[in-house]
Amino acid sequence: MIKKVVVTLTVSIGLFIGCTSDKEELLNASGNDCTGINSSFSTKVFPIIQTNCAVSGCHESGSTNGPGALTSFAQISNASTAIKAAVRSGLMPQGGSLSAGDIKIISCWVDSGAPNN
C-alpha cells in the first residue's frame, strides 16, 4: 500500500513539474530572445493593441484608464514599459489574454527601444 502511494505521488509530482504552458515559459524566462521575431510597430504591435486594448471601456480615445488612450504611436510608445509589464504579468488585457507570441512581440518591441517602425 505504501509503495502504491509513493509511486502515485512521484508520478503526480513529475507531471505537475513537467507541465508548463508556453506563456509560463515566456514569462519566467531569464532573457527575452527576440531572434527571428517581427516586432514591427505598424504591422504587429499596433494591431495587437488596437484589437485588445484600444477598445470601448478600456484604452479607447479619451480614456483615462491607466496610461490613458492607446490609439496612436506616441501614446503607446510613452506607455510601452507599462504595457510590457501589464501583458507579461497577465493583468492586461482585462477579460482576456494575449497569446505567448503576442506577448513576445510586445516585449521585443519594447526591448528594442519601442521604435516607430
N, CA, C and O atoms as a GROMACS GRO file, in nm:
protein
  468
    1MET      N    1   0.082  -0.120   0.000
    1MET     CA    2   0.000   0.000   0.000
    1MET      C    3   0.087   0.127   0.000
    1MET      O    4   0.062   0.220  -0.076
    2ILE      N    5   0.189   0.129   0.086
    2ILE     CA    6   0.276   0.245   0.093
    2ILE      C    7   0.350   0.263  -0.038
    2ILE      O    8   0.367   0.376  -0.085
    3LYS      N    9   0.394   0.154  -0.099
    3LYS     CA   10   0.463   0.161  -0.226
    3LYS      C   11   0.374   0.223  -0.334
    3LYS      O   12   0.421   0.302  -0.416
    4LYS      N   13   0.245   0.189  -0.332
    4LYS     CA   14   0.149   0.242  -0.429
    4LYS      C   15   0.133   0.394  -0.409
    4LYS      O   16   0.126   0.469  -0.507
    5VAL      N   17   0.126   0.438  -0.286
    5VAL     CA   18   0.111   0.581  -0.255
    5VAL      C   19   0.236   0.658  -0.300
    5VAL      O   20   0.224   0.765  -0.359
    6VAL      N   21   0.354   0.602  -0.273
    6VAL     CA   22   0.479   0.667  -0.311
    6VAL      C   23   0.487   0.678  -0.463
    6VAL      O   24   0.526   0.784  -0.515
    7VAL      N   25   0.452   0.574  -0.535
    7VAL     CA   26   0.456   0.576  -0.681
    7VAL      C   27   0.358   0.680  -0.734
    7VAL      O   28   0.391   0.756  -0.825
    8THR      N   29   0.237   0.682  -0.680
    8THR     CA   30   0.136   0.778  -0.723
    8THR      C   31   0.182   0.921  -0.698
    8THR      O   32   0.167   1.007  -0.786
    9LEU      N   33   0.238   0.948  -0.581
    9LEU     CA   34   0.287   1.083  -0.550
    9LEU      C   35   0.402   1.121  -0.642
    9LEU      O   36   0.408   1.235  -0.690
   10THR      N   37   0.493   1.030  -0.667
   10THR     CA   38   0.607   1.058  -0.753
   10THR      C   39   0.563   1.093  -0.895
   10THR      O   40   0.612   1.189  -0.954
   11VAL      N   41   0.471   1.015  -0.948
   11VAL     CA   42   0.418   1.041  -1.082
   11VAL      C   43   0.345   1.175  -1.085
   11VAL      O   44   0.361   1.253  -1.179
   12SER      N   45   0.264   1.201  -0.984
   12SER     CA   46   0.188   1.326  -0.979
   12SER      C   47   0.281   1.447  -0.973
   12SER      O   48   0.259   1.546  -1.043
   13ILE      N   49   0.384   1.439  -0.892
   13ILE     CA   50   0.478   1.550  -0.881
   13ILE      C   51   0.551   1.569  -1.013
   13ILE      O   52   0.570   1.682  -1.058
   14GLY      N   53   0.592   1.459  -1.075
   14GLY     CA   54   0.661   1.467  -1.204
   14GLY      C   55   0.574   1.533  -1.310
   14GLY      O   56   0.622   1.616  -1.387
   15LEU      N   57   0.447   1.496  -1.314
   15LEU     CA   58   0.356   1.557  -1.411
   15LEU      C   59   0.336   1.704  -1.381
   15LEU      O   60   0.334   1.786  -1.473
   16PHE      N   61   0.321   1.738  -1.254
   16PHE     CA   62   0.299   1.877  -1.215
   16PHE      C   63   0.418   1.964  -1.255
   16PHE      O   64   0.401   2.072  -1.310
   17ILE      N   65   0.539   1.914  -1.227
   17ILE     CA   66   0.659   1.991  -1.258
   17ILE      C   67   0.680   1.999  -1.409
   17ILE      O   68   0.725   2.102  -1.460
   18GLY      N   69   0.648   1.893  -1.481
   18GLY     CA   70   0.672   1.888  -1.624
   18GLY      C   71   0.572   1.962  -1.709
   18GLY      O   72   0.599   1.988  -1.826
   19CYS      N   73   0.458   1.998  -1.654
   19CYS     CA   74   0.352   2.062  -1.733
   19CYS      C   75   0.356   2.212  -1.714
   19CYS      O   76   0.313   2.263  -1.610
   20THR      N   77   0.406   2.282  -1.813
   20THR     CA   78   0.402   2.428  -1.812
   20THR      C   79   0.352   2.472  -1.947
   20THR      O   80   0.371   2.405  -2.048
   21SER      N   81   0.287   2.586  -1.948
   21SER     CA   82   0.236   2.639  -2.075
   21SER      C   83   0.343   2.725  -2.141
   21SER      O   84   0.439   2.765  -2.076
   22ASP      N   85   0.325   2.752  -2.268
   22ASP     CA   86   0.418   2.840  -2.339
   22ASP      C   87   0.424   2.976  -2.273
   22ASP      O   88   0.531   3.037  -2.265
   23LYS      N   89   0.309   3.025  -2.226
   23LYS     CA   90   0.305   3.158  -2.164
   23LYS      C   91   0.389   3.158  -2.036
   23LYS      O   92   0.463   3.253  -2.011
   24GLU      N   93   0.379   3.051  -1.955
   24GLU     CA   94   0.458   3.046  -1.832
   24GLU      C   95   0.606   3.045  -1.864
   24GLU      O   96   0.684   3.114  -1.799
   25GLU      N   97   0.646   2.968  -1.966
   25GLU     CA   98   0.786   2.965  -2.003
   25GLU      C   99   0.831   3.102  -2.051
   25GLU      O  100   0.943   3.145  -2.019
   26LEU      N  101   0.749   3.170  -2.125
   26LEU     CA  102   0.782   3.303  -2.174
   26LEU      C  103   0.797   3.400  -2.058
   26LEU      O  104   0.893   3.478  -2.054
   27LEU      N  105   0.705   3.396  -1.964
   27LEU     CA  106   0.706   3.491  -1.854
   27LEU      C  107   0.819   3.466  -1.757
   27LEU      O  108   0.870   3.559  -1.695
   28ASN      N  109   0.859   3.340  -1.742
   28ASN     CA  110   0.961   3.306  -1.646
   28ASN      C  111   1.100   3.299  -1.706
   28ASN      O  112   1.197   3.271  -1.636
   29ALA      N  113   1.111   3.324  -1.834
   29ALA     CA  114   1.241   3.317  -1.900
   29ALA      C  115   1.331   3.427  -1.848
   29ALA      O  116   1.287   3.540  -1.825
   30SER      N  117   1.459   3.394  -1.829
   30SER     CA  118   1.552   3.493  -1.775
   30SER      C  119   1.583   3.602  -1.876
   30SER      O  120   1.609   3.716  -1.838
   31GLY      N  121   1.580   3.569  -2.003
   31GLY     CA  122   1.604   3.668  -2.107
   31GLY      C  123   1.492   3.664  -2.208
   31GLY      O  124   1.408   3.574  -2.206
   32ASN      N  125   1.491   3.760  -2.295
   32ASN     CA  126   1.387   3.764  -2.397
   32ASN      C  127   1.456   3.756  -2.532
   32ASN      O  128   1.494   3.859  -2.589
   33ASP      N  129   1.472   3.634  -2.584
   33ASP     CA  130   1.538   3.614  -2.712
   33ASP      C  131   1.445   3.659  -2.824
   33ASP      O  132   1.340   3.599  -2.847
   34CYS      N  133   1.484   3.763  -2.892
   34CYS     CA  134   1.400   3.819  -2.997
   34CYS      C  135   1.446   3.782  -3.137
   34CYS      O  136   1.401   3.840  -3.235
   35THR      N  137   1.536   3.685  -3.145
   35THR     CA  138   1.586   3.639  -3.273
   35THR      C  139   1.470   3.588  -3.359
   35THR      O  140   1.396   3.499  -3.318
   36GLY      N  141   1.456   3.644  -3.477
   36GLY     CA  142   1.352   3.600  -3.570
   36GLY      C  143   1.212   3.650  -3.539
   36GLY      O  144   1.116   3.609  -3.605
   37ILE      N  145   1.197   3.738  -3.441
   37ILE     CA  146   1.066   3.791  -3.404
   37ILE      C  147   1.043   3.922  -3.479
   37ILE      O  148   1.123   4.014  -3.469
   38ASN      N  149   0.934   3.928  -3.554
   38ASN     CA  150   0.896   4.052  -3.622
   38ASN      C  151   0.817   4.135  -3.522
   38ASN      O  152   0.700   4.107  -3.496
   39SER      N  153   0.882   4.236  -3.466
   39SER     CA  154   0.814   4.320  -3.368
   39SER      C  155   0.793   4.461  -3.422
   39SER      O  156   0.804   4.560  -3.349
   40SER      N  157   0.763   4.470  -3.550
   40SER     CA  158   0.735   4.598  -3.614
   40SER      C  159   0.613   4.662  -3.549
   40SER      O  160   0.511   4.597  -3.528
   41PHE      N  161   0.625   4.791  -3.519
   41PHE     CA  162   0.511   4.860  -3.458
   41PHE      C  163   0.390   4.859  -3.550
   41PHE      O  164   0.281   4.820  -3.509
   42SER      N  165   0.409   4.901  -3.674
   42SER     CA  166   0.294   4.920  -3.763
   42SER      C  167   0.226   4.790  -3.804
   42SER      O  168   0.104   4.786  -3.818
   43THR      N  169   0.303   4.682  -3.822
   43THR     CA  170   0.241   4.558  -3.870
   43THR      C  171   0.208   4.458  -3.761
   43THR      O  172   0.126   4.369  -3.782
   44LYS      N  173   0.271   4.470  -3.645
   44LYS     CA  174   0.250   4.371  -3.538
   44LYS      C  175   0.194   4.432  -3.410
   44LYS      O  176   0.085   4.395  -3.365
   45VAL      N  177   0.268   4.526  -3.351
   45VAL     CA  178   0.231   4.580  -3.220
   45VAL      C  179   0.101   4.659  -3.226
   45VAL      O  180   0.010   4.636  -3.146
   46PHE      N  181   0.092   4.752  -3.320
   46PHE     CA  182  -0.028   4.836  -3.328
   46PHE      C  183  -0.155   4.754  -3.346
   46PHE      O  184  -0.254   4.780  -3.277
   47PRO      N  185  -0.158   4.654  -3.436
   47PRO     CA  186  -0.280   4.573  -3.447
   47PRO      C  187  -0.315   4.497  -3.317
   47PRO      O  188  -0.433   4.481  -3.285
   48ILE      N  189  -0.215   4.450  -3.244
   48ILE     CA  190  -0.242   4.381  -3.117
   48ILE      C  191  -0.307   4.478  -3.018
   48ILE      O  192  -0.406   4.444  -2.954
   49ILE      N  193  -0.250   4.597  -3.007
   49ILE     CA  194  -0.304   4.698  -2.914
   49ILE      C  195  -0.444   4.741  -2.956
   49ILE      O  196  -0.533   4.753  -2.872
   50GLN      N  197  -0.465   4.765  -3.084
   50GLN     CA  198  -0.596   4.809  -3.132
   50GLN      C  199  -0.704   4.703  -3.107
   50GLN      O  200  -0.817   4.737  -3.073
   51THR      N  201  -0.670   4.578  -3.125
   51THR     CA  202  -0.767   4.470  -3.109
   51THR      C  203  -0.796   4.437  -2.963
   51THR      O  204  -0.908   4.400  -2.929
   52ASN      N  205  -0.696   4.451  -2.876
   52ASN     CA  206  -0.710   4.404  -2.739
   52ASN      C  207  -0.714   4.513  -2.632
   52ASN      O  208  -0.760   4.488  -2.520
   53CYS      N  209  -0.666   4.633  -2.665
   53CYS     CA  210  -0.653   4.737  -2.563
   53CYS      C  211  -0.734   4.863  -2.592
   53CYS      O  212  -0.803   4.915  -2.505
   54ALA      N  213  -0.726   4.912  -2.715
   54ALA     CA  214  -0.791   5.037  -2.753
   54ALA      C  215  -0.936   5.012  -2.790
   54ALA      O  216  -0.982   5.051  -2.897
   55VAL      N  217  -1.007   4.945  -2.700
   55VAL     CA  218  -1.146   4.909  -2.723
   55VAL      C  219  -1.236   4.982  -2.622
   55VAL      O  220  -1.188   5.032  -2.521
   56SER      N  221  -1.362   4.986  -2.650
   56SER     CA  222  -1.458   5.056  -2.566
   56SER      C  223  -1.447   5.010  -2.420
   56SER      O  224  -1.450   4.890  -2.391
   57GLY      N  225  -1.436   5.106  -2.331
   57GLY     CA  226  -1.429   5.077  -2.189
   57GLY      C  227  -1.288   5.053  -2.138
   57GLY      O  228  -1.268   5.035  -2.018
   58CYS      N  229  -1.192   5.052  -2.226
   58CYS     CA  230  -1.053   5.026  -2.184
   58CYS      C  231  -0.963   5.144  -2.218
   58CYS      O  232  -0.954   5.239  -2.139
   59HIS      N  233  -0.896   5.141  -2.332
   59HIS     CA  234  -0.800   5.245  -2.368
   59HIS      C  235  -0.832   5.309  -2.502
   59HIS      O  236  -0.742   5.340  -2.580
   60GLU      N  237  -0.962   5.329  -2.527
   60GLU     CA  238  -1.004   5.397  -2.650
   60GLU      C  239  -0.976   5.546  -2.638
   60GLU      O  240  -0.934   5.593  -2.532
   61SER      N  241  -1.000   5.619  -2.744
   61SER     CA  242  -0.979   5.763  -2.747
   61SER      C  243  -1.052   5.830  -2.630
   61SER      O  244  -1.169   5.803  -2.607
   62GLY      N  245  -0.982   5.916  -2.558
   62GLY     CA  246  -1.040   5.987  -2.445
   62GLY      C  247  -1.036   5.912  -2.314
   62GLY      O  248  -1.078   5.966  -2.211
   63SER      N  249  -0.985   5.791  -2.313
   63SER     CA  250  -0.980   5.709  -2.192
   63SER      C  251  -0.886   5.769  -2.088
   63SER      O  252  -0.784   5.828  -2.122
   64THR      N  253  -0.923   5.752  -1.963
   64THR     CA  254  -0.835   5.792  -1.852
   64THR      C  255  -0.793   5.669  -1.772
   64THR      O  256  -0.735   5.683  -1.664
   65ASN      N  257  -0.822   5.550  -1.823
   65ASN     CA  258  -0.780   5.426  -1.755
   65ASN      C  259  -0.630   5.408  -1.765
   65ASN      O  260  -0.573   5.421  -1.874
   66GLY      N  261  -0.565   5.378  -1.654
   66GLY     CA  262  -0.420   5.352  -1.654
   66GLY      C  263  -0.345   5.461  -1.726
   66GLY      O  264  -0.351   5.578  -1.687
   67PRO      N  265  -0.272   5.424  -1.832
   67PRO     CA  266  -0.195   5.524  -1.904
   67PRO      C  267  -0.280   5.610  -1.998
   67PRO      O  268  -0.228   5.698  -2.066
   68GLY      N  269  -0.411   5.584  -2.002
   68GLY     CA  270  -0.500   5.660  -2.089
   68GLY      C  271  -0.522   5.592  -2.221
   68GLY      O  272  -0.511   5.470  -2.233
   69ALA      N  273  -0.556   5.672  -2.320
   69ALA     CA  274  -0.583   5.618  -2.453
   69ALA      C  275  -0.457   5.556  -2.513
   69ALA      O  276  -0.346   5.605  -2.491
   70LEU      N  277  -0.477   5.448  -2.588
   70LEU     CA  278  -0.366   5.382  -2.659
   70LEU      C  279  -0.405   5.369  -2.806
   70LEU      O  280  -0.420   5.259  -2.858
   71THR      N  281  -0.421   5.484  -2.870
   71THR     CA  282  -0.470   5.486  -3.008
   71THR      C  283  -0.369   5.541  -3.108
   71THR      O  284  -0.396   5.542  -3.228
   72SER      N  285  -0.254   5.588  -3.060
   72SER     CA  286  -0.152   5.642  -3.150
   72SER      C  287  -0.015   5.591  -3.110
   72SER      O  288   0.004   5.541  -2.999
   73PHE      N  289   0.081   5.605  -3.201
   73PHE     CA  290   0.217   5.563  -3.169
   73PHE      C  291   0.268   5.635  -3.046
   73PHE      O  292   0.324   5.572  -2.956
   74ALA      N  293   0.250   5.767  -3.039
   74ALA     CA  294   0.302   5.845  -2.926
   74ALA      C  295   0.246   5.795  -2.793
   74ALA      O  296   0.321   5.780  -2.697
   75GLN      N  297   0.116   5.770  -2.788
   75GLN     CA  298   0.054   5.722  -2.664
   75GLN      C  299   0.106   5.584  -2.625
   75GLN      O  300   0.138   5.559  -2.508
   76ILE      N  301   0.115   5.496  -2.723
   76ILE     CA  302   0.160   5.359  -2.695
   76ILE      C  303   0.309   5.360  -2.659
   76ILE      O  304   0.350   5.291  -2.566
   77SER      N  305   0.388   5.436  -2.730
   77SER     CA  306   0.531   5.445  -2.703
   77SER      C  307   0.557   5.500  -2.563
   77SER      O  308   0.642   5.448  -2.490
   78ASN      N  309   0.485   5.604  -2.526
   78ASN     CA  310   0.501   5.664  -2.393
   78ASN      C  311   0.466   5.567  -2.281
   78ASN      O  312   0.521   5.576  -2.171
   79ALA      N  313   0.376   5.474  -2.308
   79ALA     CA  314   0.332   5.376  -2.207
   79ALA      C  315   0.394   5.238  -2.229
   79ALA      O  316   0.353   5.141  -2.166
   80SER      N  317   0.494   5.230  -2.318
   80SER     CA  318   0.545   5.100  -2.360
   80SER      C  319   0.594   5.012  -2.245
   80SER      O  320   0.567   4.892  -2.243
   81THR      N  321   0.666   5.069  -2.150
   81THR     CA  322   0.717   4.989  -2.038
   81THR      C  323   0.602   4.936  -1.952
   81THR      O  324   0.604   4.820  -1.909
   82ALA      N  325   0.502   5.020  -1.928
   82ALA     CA  326   0.385   4.976  -1.850
   82ALA      C  327   0.304   4.871  -1.926
   82ALA      O  328   0.253   4.777  -1.866
   83ILE      N  329   0.294   4.887  -2.057
   83ILE     CA  330   0.222   4.789  -2.139
   83ILE      C  331   0.291   4.654  -2.131
   83ILE      O  332   0.227   4.552  -2.110
   84LYS      N  333   0.423   4.655  -2.148
   84LYS     CA  334   0.500   4.530  -2.141
   84LYS      C  335   0.479   4.462  -2.006
   84LYS      O  336   0.452   4.342  -2.000
   85ALA      N  337   0.490   4.537  -1.898
   85ALA     CA  338   0.473   4.479  -1.764
   85ALA      C  339   0.332   4.423  -1.746
   85ALA      O  340   0.314   4.316  -1.687
   86ALA      N  341   0.232   4.496  -1.795
   86ALA     CA  342   0.092   4.453  -1.777
   86ALA      C  343   0.060   4.327  -1.855
   86ALA      O  344  -0.010   4.239  -1.805
   87VAL      N  345   0.110   4.317  -1.978
   87VAL     CA  346   0.078   4.198  -2.057
   87VAL      C  347   0.162   4.079  -2.012
   87VAL      O  348   0.114   3.965  -2.016
   88ARG      N  349   0.286   4.101  -1.970
   88ARG     CA  350   0.368   3.989  -1.921
   88ARG      C  351   0.315   3.934  -1.791
   88ARG      O  352   0.324   3.813  -1.766
   89SER      N  353   0.260   4.020  -1.706
   89SER     CA  354   0.207   3.972  -1.578
   89SER      C  355   0.069   3.910  -1.592
   89SER      O  356   0.022   3.842  -1.501
   90GLY      N  357   0.003   3.933  -1.706
   90GLY     CA  358  -0.131   3.880  -1.726
   90GLY      C  359  -0.241   3.972  -1.676
   90GLY      O  360  -0.359   3.937  -1.682
   91LEU      N  361  -0.204   4.090  -1.625
   91LEU     CA  362  -0.304   4.186  -1.576
   91LEU      C  363  -0.386   4.245  -1.690
   91LEU      O  364  -0.502   4.280  -1.672
   92MET      N  365  -0.324   4.254  -1.806
   92MET     CA  366  -0.392   4.309  -1.923
   92MET      C  367  -0.376   4.214  -2.039
   92MET      O  368  -0.277   4.142  -2.047
   93PRO      N  369  -0.470   4.211  -2.127
   93PRO     CA  370  -0.595   4.286  -2.126
   93PRO      C  371  -0.695   4.225  -2.028
   93PRO      O  372  -0.701   4.103  -2.010
   94GLN      N  373  -0.772   4.311  -1.967
   94GLN     CA  374  -0.874   4.264  -1.873
   94GLN      C  375  -0.979   4.186  -1.949
   94GLN      O  376  -1.018   4.223  -2.060
   95GLY      N  377  -1.025   4.078  -1.890
   95GLY     CA  378  -1.130   3.998  -1.951
   95GLY      C  379  -1.081   3.911  -2.065
   95GLY      O  380  -1.162   3.853  -2.138
   96GLY      N  381  -0.950   3.900  -2.082
   96GLY     CA  382  -0.896   3.818  -2.190
   96GLY      C  383  -0.749   3.794  -2.167
   96GLY      O  384  -0.695   3.823  -2.060
   97SER      N  385  -0.685   3.743  -2.267
   97SER     CA  386  -0.541   3.723  -2.256
   97SER      C  387  -0.480   3.726  -2.396
   97SER      O  388  -0.547   3.700  -2.496
   98LEU      N  389  -0.354   3.757  -2.399
   98LEU     CA  390  -0.280   3.756  -2.524
   98LEU      C  391  -0.210   3.622  -2.538
   98LEU      O  392  -0.180   3.556  -2.439
   99SER      N  393  -0.184   3.583  -2.660
   99SER     CA  394  -0.107   3.461  -2.683
   99SER      C  395   0.037   3.485  -2.640
   99SER      O  396   0.081   3.599  -2.628
  100ALA      N  397   0.109   3.378  -2.617
  100ALA     CA  398   0.251   3.389  -2.583
  100ALA      C  399   0.326   3.461  -2.694
  100ALA      O  400   0.418   3.538  -2.667
  101GLY      N  401   0.287   3.437  -2.820
  101GLY     CA  402   0.351   3.504  -2.933
  101GLY      C  403   0.328   3.654  -2.931
  101GLY      O  404   0.420   3.731  -2.957
  102ASP      N  405   0.205   3.697  -2.902
  102ASP     CA  406   0.175   3.841  -2.895
  102ASP      C  407   0.250   3.908  -2.781
  102ASP      O  408   0.298   4.020  -2.795
  103ILE      N  409   0.260   3.839  -2.668
  103ILE     CA  410   0.334   3.894  -2.554
  103ILE      C  411   0.481   3.910  -2.592
  103ILE      O  412   0.543   4.010  -2.558
  104LYS      N  413   0.535   3.813  -2.661
  104LYS     CA  414   0.676   3.819  -2.704
  104LYS      C  415   0.697   3.933  -2.803
  104LYS      O  416   0.798   4.003  -2.796
  105ILE      N  417   0.603   3.952  -2.895
  105ILE     CA  418   0.614   4.062  -2.992
  105ILE      C  419   0.619   4.197  -2.919
  105ILE      O  420   0.705   4.280  -2.949
  106ILE      N  421   0.529   4.217  -2.825
  106ILE     CA  422   0.527   4.343  -2.749
  106ILE      C  423   0.656   4.359  -2.669
  106ILE      O  424   0.716   4.466  -2.669
  107SER      N  425   0.698   4.252  -2.601
  107SER     CA  426   0.821   4.258  -2.521
  107SER      C  427   0.942   4.290  -2.606
  107SER      O  428   1.024   4.374  -2.568
  108CYS      N  429   0.954   4.226  -2.721
  108CYS     CA  430   1.068   4.251  -2.810
  108CYS      C  431   1.066   4.393  -2.864
  108CYS      O  432   1.170   4.456  -2.877
  109TRP      N  433   0.947   4.443  -2.897
  109TRP     CA  434   0.936   4.580  -2.946
  109TRP      C  435   0.983   4.679  -2.839
  109TRP      O  436   1.060   4.771  -2.868
  110VAL      N  437   0.938   4.660  -2.715
  110VAL     CA  438   0.978   4.748  -2.607
  110VAL      C  439   1.128   4.735  -2.583
  110VAL      O  440   1.198   4.835  -2.568
  111ASP      N  441   1.178   4.611  -2.579
  111ASP     CA  442   1.321   4.588  -2.554
  111ASP      C  443   1.410   4.648  -2.662
  111ASP      O  444   1.527   4.679  -2.638
  112SER      N  445   1.355   4.665  -2.782
  112SER     CA  446   1.434   4.724  -2.890
  112SER      C  447   1.423   4.878  -2.893
  112SER      O  448   1.470   4.942  -2.986
  113GLY      N  449   1.362   4.934  -2.790
  113GLY     CA  450   1.352   5.080  -2.779
  113GLY      C  451   1.221   5.137  -2.825
  113GLY      O  452   1.209   5.259  -2.839
  114ALA      N  453   1.120   5.053  -2.850
  114ALA     CA  454   0.986   5.096  -2.893
  114ALA      C  455   0.991   5.188  -3.014
  114ALA      O  456   0.939   5.299  -3.011
  115PRO      N  457   1.055   5.140  -3.123
  115PRO     CA  458   1.068   5.225  -3.242
  115PRO      C  459   0.938   5.240  -3.320
  115PRO      O  460   0.850   5.154  -3.312
  116ASN      N  461   0.928   5.347  -3.394
  116ASN     CA  462   0.813   5.370  -3.482
  116ASN      C  463   0.847   5.310  -3.618
  116ASN      O  464   0.884   5.381  -3.712
  117ASN      N  465   0.834   5.179  -3.625
  117ASN     CA  466   0.871   5.109  -3.748
  117ASN      C  467   0.754   5.031  -3.806
  117ASN      O  468   0.769   4.966  -3.910
   0.00000   0.00000   0.00000
